Amino acid sequence: MIVRLKRRRKDAQRLTVGVDYFVVQVDDVYYRVVNDSGEPILYKKDRFVVIDERIPDDWIRTDHPDGEYFIGPPETETRGFWELWHDRDPEARTIAMDALRKIASWHLDRGRGVRQTTTGRLGKTE
């Protein structure tokens, strides 16, 4: 899935208006987007317009009794995975980078180019 920020907002820091971003997880309220710093951060869905709604076939959906749901790569859908990533856990970092490369490759195979962020991390698309 690829989204584009609608307009500059205080709660959407490290994102650039008019730039397309990879979504690495979807839930009932948020997209986890790889921002300009190469960080996979949660941003409210209503801040974006969806450019490409396709998601890889291997992504899984987890539903919870309260109506909350998560959709994302199977490698990252373990409870607490992204917290480990933000805590700089080496194994979580390796798993996340592998998942991000797979997502980028999947989009590239479907005609969506990839370019690196200014920090050299995968993130924005062309």
Phi and psi in radians as a Rosetta constraint file:
Dihedral C 1 N 2 CA 2 C 2 CIRCULARHARMONIC -2.248 0.35
Dihedral N 2 CA 2 C 2 N 3 CIRCULARHARMONIC 2.334 0.35
Dihedral C 2 N 3 CA 3 C 3 CIRCULARHARMONIC -2.225 0.35
Dihedral N 3 CA 3 C 3 N 4 CIRCULARHARMONIC 2.841 0.35
Dihedral C 3 N 4 CA 4 C 4 CIRCULARHARMONIC -2.308 0.35
Dihedral N 4 CA 4 C 4 N 5 CIRCULARHARMONIC 2.309 0.35
Dihedral C 4 N 5 CA 5 C 5 CIRCULARHARMONIC -1.093 0.35
Dihedral N 5 CA 5 C 5 N 6 CIRCULARHARMONIC 2.296 0.35
Dihedral C 5 N 6 CA 6 C 6 CIRCULARHARMONIC -1.254 0.35
Dihedral N 6 CA 6 C 6 N 7 CIRCULARHARMONIC -0.846 0.35
Dihedral C 6 N 7 CA 7 C 7 CIRCULARHARMONIC -2.733 0.35
Dihedral N 7 CA 7 C 7 N 8 CIRCULARHARMONIC 2.799 0.35
Dihedral C 7 N 8 CA 8 C 8 CIRCULARHARMONIC -1.108 0.35
Dihedral N 8 CA 8 C 8 N 9 CIRCULARHARMONIC 2.284 0.35
Dihedral C 8 N 9 CA 9 C 9 CIRCULARHARMONIC -2.436 0.35
Dihedral N 9 CA 9 C 9 N 10 CIRCULARHARMONIC 2.623 0.35
Dihedral C 9 N 10 CA 10 C 10 CIRCULARHARMONIC -1.096 0.35
Dihedral N 10 CA 10 C 10 N 11 CIRCULARHARMONIC -0.598 0.35
Dihedral C 10 N 11 CA 11 C 11 CIRCULARHARMONIC -1.547 0.35
Dihedral N 11 CA 11 C 11 N 12 CIRCULARHARMONIC 0.198 0.35
Dihedral C 11 N 12 CA 12 C 12 CIRCULARHARMONIC -2.210 0.35
Dihedral N 12 CA 12 C 12 N 13 CIRCULARHARMONIC 0.890 0.35
Dihedral C 12 N 13 CA 13 C 13 CIRCULARHARMONIC -1.214 0.35
Dihedral N 13 CA 13 C 13 N 14 CIRCULARHARMONIC 2.711 0.35
Dihedral C 13 N 14 CA 14 C 14 CIRCULARHARMONIC 1.118 0.35
Dihedral N 14 CA 14 C 14 N 15 CIRCULARHARMONIC 0.479 0.35
Dihedral C 14 N 15 CA 15 C 15 CIRCULARHARMONIC -2.232 0.35
Dihedral N 15 CA 15 C 15 N 16 CIRCULARHARMONIC 2.602 0.35
Dihedral C 15 N 16 CA 16 C 16 CIRCULARHARMONIC -2.021 0.35
Dihedral N 16 CA 16 C 16 N 17 CIRCULARHARMONIC 2.275 0.35
Dihedral C 16 N 17 CA 17 C 17 CIRCULARHARMONIC -1.051 0.35
Dihedral N 17 CA 17 C 17 N 18 CIRCULARHARMONIC 2.382 0.35
Dihedral C 17 N 18 CA 18 C 18 CIRCULARHARMONIC 1.505 0.35
Dihedral N 18 CA 18 C 18 N 19 CIRCULARHARMONIC -0.060 0.35
Dihedral C 18 N 19 CA 19 C 19 CIRCULARHARMONIC -1.737 0.35
Dihedral N 19 CA 19 C 19 N 20 CIRCULARHARMONIC 2.469 0.35
Dihedral C 19 N 20 CA 20 C 20 CIRCULARHARMONIC -1.532 0.35
Dihedral N 20 CA 20 C 20 N 21 CIRCULARHARMONIC 2.463 0.35
Dihedral C 20 N 21 CA 21 C 21 CIRCULARHARMONIC -2.260 0.35
Dihedral N 21 CA 21 C 21 N 22 CIRCULARHARMONIC 2.531 0.35
Dihedral C 21 N 22 CA 22 C 22 CIRCULARHARMONIC -1.263 0.35
Dihedral N 22 CA 22 C 22 N 23 CIRCULARHARMONIC 2.442 0.35
Dihedral C 22 N 23 CA 23 C 23 CIRCULARHARMONIC -1.749 0.35
Dihedral N 23 CA 23 C 23 N 24 CIRCULARHARMONIC 2.284 0.35
Dihedral C 23 N 24 CA 24 C 24 CIRCULARHARMONIC -1.944 0.35
Dihedral N 24 CA 24 C 24 N 25 CIRCULARHARMONIC -0.079 0.35
Dihedral C 24 N 25 CA 25 C 25 CIRCULARHARMONIC -2.859 0.35
Dihedral N 25 CA 25 C 25 N 26 CIRCULARHARMONIC 2.547 0.35
Dihedral C 25 N 26 CA 26 C 26 CIRCULARHARMONIC -2.181 0.35
Dihedral N 26 CA 26 C 26 N 27 CIRCULARHARMONIC 2.400 0.35
Dihedral C 26 N 27 CA 27 C 27 CIRCULARHARMONIC -2.326 0.35
Dihedral N 27 CA 27 C 27 N 28 CIRCULARHARMONIC -2.962 0.35
Dihedral C 27 N 28 CA 28 C 28 CIRCULARHARMONIC -1.181 0.35
Dihedral N 28 CA 28 C 28 N 29 CIRCULARHARMONIC -0.370 0.35
Dihedral C 28 N 29 CA 29 C 29 CIRCULARHARMONIC -2.142 0.35
Dihedral N 29 CA 29 C 29 N 30 CIRCULARHARMONIC -0.509 0.35
Dihedral C 29 N 30 CA 30 C 30 CIRCULARHARMONIC -2.163 0.35
Dihedral N 30 CA 30 C 30 N 31 CIRCULARHARMONIC 2.751 0.35
Dihedral C 30 N 31 CA 31 C 31 CIRCULARHARMONIC -1.896 0.35
Dihedral N 31 CA 31 C 31 N 32 CIRCULARHARMONIC 2.405 0.35
Dihedral C 31 N 32 CA 32 C 32 CIRCULARHARMONIC -1.614 0.35
Dihedral N 32 CA 32 C 32 N 33 CIRCULARHARMONIC 1.978 0.35
Dihedral C 32 N 33 CA 33 C 33 CIRCULARHARMONIC -2.024 0.35
Dihedral N 33 CA 33 C 33 N 34 CIRCULARHARMONIC 2.420 0.35
Dihedral C 33 N 34 CA 34 C 34 CIRCULARHARMONIC -1.402 0.35
Dihedral N 34 CA 34 C 34 N 35 CIRCULARHARMONIC 1.899 0.35
Dihedral C 34 N 35 CA 35 C 35 CIRCULARHARMONIC -1.461 0.35
Dihedral N 35 CA 35 C 35 N 36 CIRCULARHARMONIC -3.013 0.35
Dihedral C 35 N 36 CA 36 C 36 CIRCULARHARMONIC -1.077 0.35
Dihedral N 36 CA 36 C 36 N 37 CIRCULARHARMONIC -0.398 0.35
Dihedral C 36 N 37 CA 37 C 37 CIRCULARHARMONIC -1.583 0.35
Dihedral N 37 CA 37 C 37 N 38 CIRCULARHARMONIC 0.016 0.35
Dihedral C 37 N 38 CA 38 C 38 CIRCULARHARMONIC 1.413 0.35
Dihedral N 38 CA 38 C 38 N 39 CIRCULARHARMONIC 0.262 0.35
Dihedral C 38 N 39 CA 39 C 39 CIRCULARHARMONIC -1.702 0.35
Dihedral N 39 CA 39 C 39 N 40 CIRCULARHARMONIC 2.310 0.35
Dihedral C 39 N 40 CA 40 C 40 CIRCULARHARMONIC -1.442 0.35
Dihedral N 40 CA 40 C 40 N 41 CIRCULARHARMONIC 1.690 0.35
Dihedral C 40 N 41 CA 41 C 41 CIRCULARHARMONIC -2.002 0.35
Dihedral N 41 CA 41 C 41 N 42 CIRCULARHARMONIC 2.568 0.35
Dihedral C 41 N 42 CA 42 C 42 CIRCULARHARMONIC -1.387 0.35
Dihedral N 42 CA 42 C 42 N 43 CIRCULARHARMONIC 2.273 0.35
Dihedral C 42 N 43 CA 43 C 43 CIRCULARHARMONIC -2.323 0.35
Dihedral N 43 CA 43 C 43 N 44 CIRCULARHARMONIC 2.522 0.35
Dihedral C 43 N 44 CA 44 C 44 CIRCULARHARMONIC -1.065 0.35
Dihedral N 44 CA 44 C 44 N 45 CIRCULARHARMONIC 2.411 0.35
Dihedral C 44 N 45 CA 45 C 45 CIRCULARHARMONIC -1.020 0.35
Dihedral N 45 CA 45 C 45 N 46 CIRCULARHARMONIC -0.635 0.35
Dihedral C 45 N 46 CA 46 C 46 CIRCULARHARMONIC -1.214 0.35
Dihedral N 46 CA 46 C 46 N 47 CIRCULARHARMONIC -0.060 0.35
Dihedral C 46 N 47 CA 47 C 47 CIRCULARHARMONIC -1.446 0.35
Dihedral N 47 CA 47 C 47 N 48 CIRCULARHARMONIC -0.142 0.35
Dihedral C 47 N 48 CA 48 C 48 CIRCULARHARMONIC -2.192 0.35
Dihedral N 48 CA 48 C 48 N 49 CIRCULARHARMONIC 2.751 0.35
Dihedral C 48 N 49 CA 49 C 49 CIRCULARHARMONIC -1.889 0.35
Dihedral N 49 CA 49 C 49 N 50 CIRCULARHARMONIC 2.419 0.35
Dihedral C 49 N 50 CA 50 C 50 CIRCULARHARMONIC -1.444 0.35
Dihedral N 50 CA 50 C 50 N 51 CIRCULARHARMONIC 2.166 0.35
Dihedral C 50 N 51 CA 51 C 51 CIRCULARHARMONIC -1.606 0.35
Dihedral N 51 CA 51 C 51 N 52 CIRCULARHARMONIC -0.702 0.35
Dihedral C 51 N 52 CA 52 C 52 CIRCULARHARMONIC -2.498 0.35
Dihedral N 52 CA 52 C 52 N 53 CIRCULARHARMONIC 1.949 0.35
Dihedral C 52 N 53 CA 53 C 53 CIRCULARHARMONIC -1.500 0.35
Dihedral N 53 CA 53 C 53 N 54 CIRCULARHARMONIC -0.049 0.35
Dihedral C 53 N 54 CA 54 C 54 CIRCULARHARMONIC -1.181 0.35
Dihedral N 54 CA 54 C 54 N 55 CIRCULARHARMONIC 2.482 0.35
Dihedral C 54 N 55 CA 55 C 55 CIRCULARHARMONIC -2.220 0.35
Dihedral N 55 CA 55 C 55 N 56 CIRCULARHARMONIC 2.677 0.35
Dihedral C 55 N 56 CA 56 C 56 CIRCULARHARMONIC -1.017 0.35
Dihedral N 56 CA 56 C 56 N 57 CIRCULARHARMONIC 2.566 0.35
Dihedral C 56 N 57 CA 57 C 57 CIRCULARHARMONIC -1.095 0.35
Dihedral N 57 CA 57 C 57 N 58 CIRCULARHARMONIC -0.452 0.35
Dihedral C 57 N 58 CA 58 C 58 CIRCULARHARMONIC -1.510 0.35
Dihedral N 58 CA 58 C 58 N 59 CIRCULARHARMONIC -0.057 0.35
Dihedral C 58 N 59 CA 59 C 59 CIRCULARHARMONIC -1.129 0.35
Dihedral N 59 CA 59 C 59 N 60 CIRCULARHARMONIC 2.565 0.35
Dihedral C 59 N 60 CA 60 C 60 CIRCULARHARMONIC -2.023 0.35
Dihedral N 60 CA 60 C 60 N 61 CIRCULARHARMONIC 2.698 0.35
Dihedral C 60 N 61 CA 61 C 61 CIRCULARHARMONIC -1.999 0.35
Dihedral N 61 CA 61 C 61 N 62 CIRCULARHARMONIC 2.291 0.35
Dihedral C 61 N 62 CA 62 C 62 CIRCULARHARMONIC -2.057 0.35
Dihedral N 62 CA 62 C 62 N 63 CIRCULARHARMONIC 2.101 0.35
Dihedral C 62 N 63 CA 63 C 63 CIRCULARHARMONIC -1.810 0.35
Dihedral N 63 CA 63 C 63 N 64 CIRCULARHARMONIC 2.504 0.35
Dihedral C 63 N 64 CA 64 C 64 CIRCULARHARMONIC -2.041 0.35
Dihedral N 64 CA 64 C 64 N 65 CIRCULARHARMONIC 2.694 0.35
Dihedral C 64 N 65 CA 65 C 65 CIRCULARHARMONIC -1.010 0.35
Dihedral N 65 CA 65 C 65 N 66 CIRCULARHARMONIC -0.471 0.35
Dihedral C 65 N 66 CA 66 C 66 CIRCULARHARMONIC -1.449 0.35
Dihedral N 66 CA 66 C 66 N 67 CIRCULARHARMONIC 0.069 0.35
Dihedral C 66 N 67 CA 67 C 67 CIRCULARHARMONIC 1.671 0.35
Dihedral N 67 CA 67 C 67 N 68 CIRCULARHARMONIC -0.182 0.35
Dihedral C 67 N 68 CA 68 C 68 CIRCULARHARMONIC -1.237 0.35
Dihedral N 68 CA 68 C 68 N 69 CIRCULARHARMONIC 2.537 0.35
Dihedral C 68 N 69 CA 69 C 69 CIRCULARHARMONIC -2.515 0.35
Dihedral N 69 CA 69 C 69 N 70 CIRCULARHARMONIC 2.778 0.35
Dihedral C 69 N 70 CA 70 C 70 CIRCULARHARMONIC -2.351 0.35
Dihedral N 70 CA 70 C 70 N 71 CIRCULARHARMONIC 2.409 0.35
Dihedral C 70 N 71 CA 71 C 71 CIRCULARHARMONIC -2.276 0.35
Dihedral N 71 CA 71 C 71 N 72 CIRCULARHARMONIC 2.247 0.35
Dihedral C 71 N 72 CA 72 C 72 CIRCULARHARMONIC -3.095 0.35
Dihedral N 72 CA 72 C 72 N 73 CIRCULARHARMONIC -3.103 0.35
Dihedral C 72 N 73 CA 73 C 73 CIRCULARHARMONIC -1.075 0.35
Dihedral N 73 CA 73 C 73 N 74 CIRCULARHARMONIC 2.453 0.35
Dihedral C 73 N 74 CA 74 C 74 CIRCULARHARMONIC -1.024 0.35
Dihedral N 74 CA 74 C 74 N 75 CIRCULARHARMONIC -0.544 0.35
Dihedral C 74 N 75 CA 75 C 75 CIRCULARHARMONIC -1.132 0.35
Dihedral N 75 CA 75 C 75 N 76 CIRCULARHARMONIC -0.451 0.35
Dihedral C 75 N 76 CA 76 C 76 CIRCULARHARMONIC -1.915 0.35
Dihedral N 76 CA 76 C 76 N 77 CIRCULARHARMONIC 0.070 0.35
Dihedral C 76 N 77 CA 77 C 77 CIRCULARHARMONIC -1.584 0.35
Dihedral N 77 CA 77 C 77 N 78 CIRCULARHARMONIC 0.211 0.35
Dihedral C 77 N 78 CA 78 C 78 CIRCULARHARMONIC -1.282 0.35
Dihedral N 78 CA 78 C 78 N 79 CIRCULARHARMONIC 2.397 0.35
Dihedral C 78 N 79 CA 79 C 79 CIRCULARHARMONIC -0.966 0.35
Dihedral N 79 CA 79 C 79 N 80 CIRCULARHARMONIC 2.226 0.35
Dihedral C 79 N 80 CA 80 C 80 CIRCULARHARMONIC 1.494 0.35
Dihedral N 80 CA 80 C 80 N 81 CIRCULARHARMONIC 0.048 0.35
Dihedral C 80 N 81 CA 81 C 81 CIRCULARHARMONIC -1.001 0.35
Dihedral N 81 CA 81 C 81 N 82 CIRCULARHARMONIC -0.886 0.35
Dihedral C 81 N 82 CA 82 C 82 CIRCULARHARMONIC -1.192 0.35
Dihedral N 82 CA 82 C 82 N 83 CIRCULARHARMONIC -0.484 0.35
Dihedral C 82 N 83 CA 83 C 83 CIRCULARHARMONIC -1.131 0.35
Dihedral N 83 CA 83 C 83 N 84 CIRCULARHARMONIC -0.716 0.35
Dihedral C 83 N 84 CA 84 C 84 CIRCULARHARMONIC -1.072 0.35
Dihedral N 84 CA 84 C 84 N 85 CIRCULARHARMONIC -0.720 0.35
Dihedral C 84 N 85 CA 85 C 85 CIRCULARHARMONIC -1.040 0.35
Dihedral N 85 CA 85 C 85 N 86 CIRCULARHARMONIC -0.821 0.35
Dihedral C 85 N 86 CA 86 C 86 CIRCULARHARMONIC -1.184 0.35
Dihedral N 86 CA 86 C 86 N 87 CIRCULARHARMONIC -0.414 0.35
Dihedral C 86 N 87 CA 87 C 87 CIRCULARHARMONIC -1.449 0.35
Dihedral N 87 CA 87 C 87 N 88 CIRCULARHARMONIC 0.089 0.35
Dihedral C 87 N 88 CA 88 C 88 CIRCULARHARMONIC 1.145 0.35
Dihedral N 88 CA 88 C 88 N 89 CIRCULARHARMONIC 0.547 0.35
Dihedral C 88 N 89 CA 89 C 89 CIRCULARHARMONIC -1.104 0.35
Dihedral N 89 CA 89 C 89 N 90 CIRCULARHARMONIC 2.153 0.35
Dihedral C 89 N 90 CA 90 C 90 CIRCULARHARMONIC -1.031 0.35
Dihedral N 90 CA 90 C 90 N 91 CIRCULARHARMONIC -0.709 0.35
Dihedral C 90 N 91 CA 91 C 91 CIRCULARHARMONIC -1.166 0.35
Dihedral N 91 CA 91 C 91 N 92 CIRCULARHARMONIC -0.758 0.35
Dihedral C 91 N 92 CA 92 C 92 CIRCULARHARMONIC -1.100 0.35
Dihedral N 92 CA 92 C 92 N 93 CIRCULARHARMONIC -0.678 0.35
Dihedral C 92 N 93 CA 93 C 93 CIRCULARHARMONIC -1.090 0.35
Dihedral N 93 CA 93 C 93 N 94 CIRCULARHARMONIC -0.759 0.35
Dihedral C 93 N 94 CA 94 C 94 CIRCULARHARMONIC -1.129 0.35
Dihedral N 94 CA 94 C 94 N 95 CIRCULARHARMONIC -0.804 0.35
Dihedral C 94 N 95 CA 95 C 95 CIRCULARHARMONIC -1.063 0.35
Dihedral N 95 CA 95 C 95 N 96 CIRCULARHARMONIC -0.779 0.35
Dihedral C 95 N 96 CA 96 C 96 CIRCULARHARMONIC -1.109 0.35
Dihedral N 96 CA 96 C 96 N 97 CIRCULARHARMONIC -0.784 0.35
Dihedral C 96 N 97 CA 97 C 97 CIRCULARHARMONIC -1.113 0.35
Dihedral N 97 CA 97 C 97 N 98 CIRCULARHARMONIC -0.678 0.35
Dihedral C 97 N 98 CA 98 C 98 CIRCULARHARMONIC -1.090 0.35
Dihedral N 98 CA 98 C 98 N 99 CIRCULARHARMONIC -0.751 0.35
Dihedral C 98 N 99 CA 99 C 99 CIRCULARHARMONIC -1.117 0.35
Dihedral N 99 CA 99 C 99 N 100 CIRCULARHARMONIC -0.726 0.35
Dihedral C 99 N 100 CA 100 C 100 CIRCULARHARMONIC -1.126 0.35
Dihedral N 100 CA 100 C 100 N 101 CIRCULARHARMONIC -0.687 0.35
Dihedral C 100 N 101 CA 101 C 101 CIRCULARHARMONIC -1.108 0.35
Dihedral N 101 CA 101 C 101 N 102 CIRCULARHARMONIC -0.706 0.35
Dihedral C 101 N 102 CA 102 C 102 CIRCULARHARMONIC -1.099 0.35
Dihedral N 102 CA 102 C 102 N 103 CIRCULARHARMONIC -0.735 0.35
Dihedral C 102 N 103 CA 103 C 103 CIRCULARHARMONIC -1.109 0.35
Dihedral N 103 CA 103 C 103 N 104 CIRCULARHARMONIC -0.794 0.35
Dihedral C 103 N 104 CA 104 C 104 CIRCULARHARMONIC -1.077 0.35
Dihedral N 104 CA 104 C 104 N 105 CIRCULARHARMONIC -0.766 0.35
Dihedral C 104 N 105 CA 105 C 105 CIRCULARHARMONIC -1.112 0.35
Dihedral N 105 CA 105 C 105 N 106 CIRCULARHARMONIC -0.723 0.35
Dihedral C 105 N 106 CA 106 C 106 CIRCULARHARMONIC -1.038 0.35
Dihedral N 106 CA 106 C 106 N 107 CIRCULARHARMONIC -0.792 0.35
Dihedral C 106 N 107 CA 107 C 107 CIRCULARHARMONIC -1.180 0.35
Dihedral N 107 CA 107 C 107 N 108 CIRCULARHARMONIC -0.685 0.35
Dihedral C 107 N 108 CA 108 C 108 CIRCULARHARMONIC -1.061 0.35
Dihedral N 108 CA 108 C 108 N 109 CIRCULARHARMONIC -0.718 0.35
Dihedral C 108 N 109 CA 109 C 109 CIRCULARHARMONIC -1.118 0.35
Dihedral N 109 CA 109 C 109 N 110 CIRCULARHARMONIC -0.330 0.35
Dihedral C 109 N 110 CA 110 C 110 CIRCULARHARMONIC -1.866 0.35
Dihedral N 110 CA 110 C 110 N 111 CIRCULARHARMONIC 0.310 0.35
Dihedral C 110 N 111 CA 111 C 111 CIRCULARHARMONIC 1.553 0.35
Dihedral N 111 CA 111 C 111 N 112 CIRCULARHARMONIC 0.159 0.35
Dihedral C 111 N 112 CA 112 C 112 CIRCULARHARMONIC -1.809 0.35
Dihedral N 112 CA 112 C 112 N 113 CIRCULARHARMONIC 1.984 0.35
Dihedral C 112 N 113 CA 113 C 113 CIRCULARHARMONIC -1.252 0.35
Dihedral N 113 CA 113 C 113 N 114 CIRCULARHARMONIC 2.895 0.35
Dihedral C 113 N 114 CA 114 C 114 CIRCULARHARMONIC -2.219 0.35
Dihedral N 114 CA 114 C 114 N 115 CIRCULARHARMONIC 2.395 0.35
Dihedral C 114 N 115 CA 115 C 115 CIRCULARHARMONIC -2.299 0.35
Dihedral N 115 CA 115 C 115 N 116 CIRCULARHARMONIC 2.784 0.35
Dihedral C 115 N 116 CA 116 C 116 CIRCULARHARMONIC -1.555 0.35
Dihedral N 116 CA 116 C 116 N 117 CIRCULARHARMONIC 2.699 0.35
Dihedral C 116 N 117 CA 117 C 117 CIRCULARHARMONIC -1.266 0.35
Dihedral N 117 CA 117 C 117 N 118 CIRCULARHARMONIC 3.027 0.35
Dihedral C 117 N 118 CA 118 C 118 CIRCULARHARMONIC -1.104 0.35
Dihedral N 118 CA 118 C 118 N 119 CIRCULARHARMONIC -0.361 0.35
Dihedral C 118 N 119 CA 119 C 119 CIRCULARHARMONIC -1.575 0.35
Dihedral N 119 CA 119 C 119 N 120 CIRCULARHARMONIC 0.030 0.35
Dihedral C 119 N 120 CA 120 C 120 CIRCULARHARMONIC 1.491 0.35
Dihedral N 120 CA 120 C 120 N 121 CIRCULARHARMONIC 0.108 0.35
Dihedral C 120 N 121 CA 121 C 121 CIRCULARHARMONIC -1.671 0.35
Dihedral N 121 CA 121 C 121 N 122 CIRCULARHARMONIC 2.740 0.35
Dihedral C 121 N 122 CA 122 C 122 CIRCULARHARMONIC -1.156 0.35
Dihedral N 122 CA 122 C 122 N 123 CIRCULARHARMONIC 2.510 0.35
Dihedral C 122 N 123 CA 123 C 123 CIRCULARHARMONIC -3.068 0.35
Dihedral N 123 CA 123 C 123 N 124 CIRCULARHARMONIC -1.405 0.35
Dihedral C 123 N 124 CA 124 C 124 CIRCULARHARMONIC -1.255 0.35
Dihedral N 124 CA 124 C 124 N 125 CIRCULARHARMONIC 2.784 0.35
Dihedral C 124 N 125 CA 125 C 125 CIRCULARHARMONIC -2.071 0.35
Dihedral N 125 CA 125 C 125 N 126 CIRCULARHARMONIC 2.882 0.35
